[in-house]
């Protein structure tokens, strides 16, 4: 996939999966955090297990990508913002019942409040960019 | 209703909620699929920075001038658009696409006021965007991709996501409302 617009296709697959698996369901997220219905936890554990096995096989057989190069696994660094940012994110997750991926699925499904979560995320990133000179001093890198 | 909806496979795939194992397997397979086709790690939240650049094309802020944000219409923006379309397709195929102003039980428990709902979800979104950039990613990159790739950051960020979510939801639904 060399042209950016071609990423519409994997995006559509991912959005379809998120929606059908129940990740765009506000109530299911609330149930997960209230321990009243753990469906999304089991889905997540299954996804993590399947992805872990796949990534192990990709490493073991030094798989090549369709781009022609060997697969390069890229992971994010662990730094002083990882836990703090994660906690802030978690509160937002609890408030909106969505994360940056699933809110897009909610939008596609026609859930109107998702438009506010979506614009909030864009504004939150602007806020991060404004405050970044201070966060940088605290040891938060850009990635 | 079309003729295919009589078929039980169609109902399983497109109409009834997926069982946890089915959704889990397919979402898990998306991680290697994305590496094998595009050689990229799964991630969504970085693309919102490109959208931010689309609103503010001339910004000089350092955090909006990283290599990922040099152009506005990168693969990430199309990936984001694709997610919206894919979810719309899921609802259309299920045969009950509709615009809804309610977000699950939020209206019945917290507030029915549309403007308060707007403020609430916008505020939640701000925390999501700010938190994701501070943590370096969202659950796609850290939980679905990071943990299977054994990234220490994935485990730590995921612990943060869940701790924050548990705190907020239990405060909202068990104490405040």
Interface residues (C-beta under 8 A of the other chain):
Chain A: X1 X4 X5 X6 X7 X8 X9 X10 X11 X12 X13 X14 X15 X16 X17 X18 X19 X20 X21 X22 X23 X24 X25 X26 X27 X29 X30 X33 X34 X39 X40 X42 X43 X44 X45 X46 X47 X48 X49 X50 X51 X52 X54 X55 X57 X58 X63 X65 X66 X67 X69 X71 X72 X73 X74 X75 X76 X77 X78 X79 X81 X82 X83 X84 X85 X86 X87 X88 X89 X90 X91 X92 X93 X94 X95 X96 X97 X98 X99 X100 X101 X103 X104 X105 X106 X107 X108 X109 X110 X111 X112 X113 X114 X116 X117 X118 X119 X120 X121 X122 X123 X124 X125 X126 X127 X128 X129 X130 X132 X133 X135 X136 X140 X141 X142 X143
Chain B: X13 X14 X17 X18 X20 X21 X22 X23 X24 X25 X26 X27 X28 X29 X30 X31 X32 X33 X34 X35 X36 X37 X38 X39 X40 X41 X42 X44 X45 X48 X49 X51 X52 X55 X56 X59 X61 X62 X63 X64 X66 X73 X74 X75 X76 X77 X78 X79 X80 X81 X82 X83 X84 X85 X86 X87 X88 X89 X90 X91 X97 X98 X99 X100 X101 X102 X103 X104 X105 X106 X117 X118 X119 X120 X121 X122 X123 X124 X125 X126 X127 X128 X129 X130 X131 X132 X133 X134 X135 X136 X137 X138 X139 X140 X141 X142 X143 X144 X145 X146 X147 X148 X149 X150 X151 X152 X153 X154 X156 X157 X158 X159 X160 X161 X162 X163 X164 X165 X166 X167 X168 X169 X170 X172 X173 X174
